[in-house]
Amino acid sequence: MSTPIRRSVLSDDVHESLKSLILEHRLAPEARLNIDALARELRVSPTPVREALARLESEGLVRKRPLAGYTVSPLLTRDEFNDMFDMRMVLEGASARWAARRADPAARKRLLGEAAMTYELDEPDATGHRSHASFTALDARFHDCVAAAAANPLLRDAITRLHAHLHIHRLYFPYAETASTGQEHRRVAVAVQAADPDAAEAAMHEHLAAARLRHLRVFDT
């Protein structure tokens, strides 16, 4: 009984390692992925790497093509990026509205706690590279908490998939503005706590509109 558990834990660890490499662009957008080379780098067998890549494909972070194997998903174009945010407006506006209506007391309290978390960049590593993984994780967790509180699993899954494309762009995010993100999250959480669907939806739309503008600056540089 213990062997499958260990394998599952190993597969999860490999998945998280590869996901971090992609989000940090250490595996660059459109880069080809060699399963054997990744297995050697991570000091595991090829099997958990294949399992992890299959999961990453379902999340939209890698692509698999016949005879070509896996590649990291490309960055979105400006038009694709706007399309993605248009979808986020629709889905996450509904998510916030339904969360305000449906969330139980524990979910409302949890959302306030997530919104109160502070956003800080990780310390630079030996090469001077500064990770944004902590910010990305906190931001993703907040939006997932809203989606979970909306009590619609299909909606939650759709939002998670959209976020995968956003996170690949995180390398270019203006991190000096993380305080704005935190303030916007708190407005959403307060509206959900107050069970005010209109205010929750409006706060989410305002947050996403501001986030869109912050990210679109990347395309103008």
N, C-alpha and C positions, 0 to 999 in steps of 0.2 A: 504493500500500500504506500510505502514511503517514496518509492522511485518516481511515480508520476508527479507527486507533489514537488520533488526536487526539480524535475524537468520543467514543470510549469513555472516555478520560481526563476529558473535559469532563462527560460524563454522571455519572461517579463523583464528581466534585467537586460538582456540583449536588446529587446525592443526599446527600452528606455535609453540605452546607450546610443543606439543608432538614431533614435529620434532627436536626442540632444545634438549629435553630430550634424544632423540635417538642419536643425533650427539655428545652430551657430554657424552654418555655412562652412563647416570643416569638411562636410561632404557637400560640394557646391551644387546649386541648381543645374539640372541636366547632366550631372556627372554620371558615368556608367558605374555600376556597383558590381564588384567581383566578390561573389559569395565566399570563395576560398580565401581570398586576401582579407576580407572582413573577419572571417573566422580566426585566421592567424593573429590579426591585430587584437581581437578581443579574447584570444586564448580559449576558444570554445570549438566544438565541432561544427560543421556546416549546417546540421539540422536545426538548431535553435536560430541560426541566422536566417535560414529559409522561412521558418515560422514567423520571425519578427518582420521580415520583408513583406510577407503576405498580409500581416496586420497593418503595416504602414501603407500598403497599397489600398486597403479598404478605407484608410483614413485620408487618402489623397496626397500623401507625402512622397510616395514613389509611384512609378509606373512600370508595368511589365509589358514588353512587346515580344511577339513570337520571334524566336531565333536571336533576339538581341538582349534578352534578359532584363534586369531591372535598371532603371535610371531614376535619379532624383527628379521630382516634379519641377518644371520650370517656374520662374517668377511670372506672376500675372502681368499682362499688359495693363496700361492705364484704363482702357475700356473694360477689360475683364475685372479689374480691381473695383471699378465703379459698379459693375453688375453685381459683384459679390456683396458690396455694401448695400445696394438696393435690396438684395435678398435678406441681408441681416436686418434691415429696417423692418421688413415685413414680418420675419420670423421672430426676432427678438422683441419687437414691439408687442406682438401677441404673447410672447413668453412672459414679459413683465406684467401685462394686463391680467393674464390668467394666474400668475403667481400671487398677485394682490388679492384675487378672489379665492383661490383654492389652497394656498399654503397653510399648513398647520402651524401652531405656535412655535414648535421646535425649528421648522424650516425658516420662519421669519427671523427668529433669534440667530440662527446660523448665518443667514444672509447679512444681517447687521454686523456680525463678527467678521465676516469676510471683507465687507466694505471698510471696516476700521483698520484693516491690515495696511501697514506702510510699505511703500515701494522703494526699494533700494537696489542699486546695482551691486553685483558681486565684485569682490576684490579682484584686481588683475592677477593673472597667473604669471608664471616665470617668463613667458614670452611677451607680457604686456597686454595680452588679450583680456578684455573685460566682458564677462558673461552677462547676458540679459536673461538667463534662464529663470531666475527668481521672479523677476517682474512678469515674464510670460506665464509662469505657473500660477501666480496669484491672480492675474487678469483672467486667465482661462478658467480658474476655479470659481471666480465670482460669477462669470456668465453661465457656467454650468450649474451653479447653485440656483440661479434664477430659473433656468430651464427645468431643473429638477423640481423646483417648487411649483412650476406650472402644471405638473402632474400629467404630462403628455409625452410618453417615451419616444414616439416618432418625431415629435418636434425637437426634443432634446438631441436625438441622434443627428438630425439635419443641421442643427446649430453647431454641433461638434465638428462635422465634416467641413462646414464653411470656415471654421476657425483654423483648420489645418493650413489653408492657403494664406491666411493672415499671418500666421506665425512664421512662415518662411520669410516674410517681409520684415520681421521684427528687428533684424540686424540694422535696419536703416531708421528705426523709430527714434524720434527726438526725445531722448530719455530725460532731458531737463524738464519736460512737461509731465512727468509722472504724477506730480501733485494734482494736476488738473484731472487726470484719470481717476484718482482716488476720490476727489470731491464729487465727480459725476456719479461714481458708483454709490457713494453715500446717499445722494439724492434719490437714486432708484430704490435703494434698500429702505429708506425712510418711508417712501410712498407705499412699498409693499407691506411694511410693518403697519402702516395706517390703514391697510385694506382699501386703498384708493386706486382703483384700476386706471382711471383717466390720468391721474398724476404719475402713476408708475409707467404707463406707456409713453407719456410725454417726456418723462425724465430719461427713459431709455433712448427715445428718438433724439433727444438733445445730446446725449452722450455719444451716440453713434455718428451724428452729424459732425460733432467736434473731432471725434477720432478719425473720421474720413479726411477731414481737412489736414489734420496732423500728418497722416500717412501720405496724402497726395503730394506733399512737398518733395517727397523722394523723386517723383517723376519730373519735377521741374529743375532738378539739379544736374 
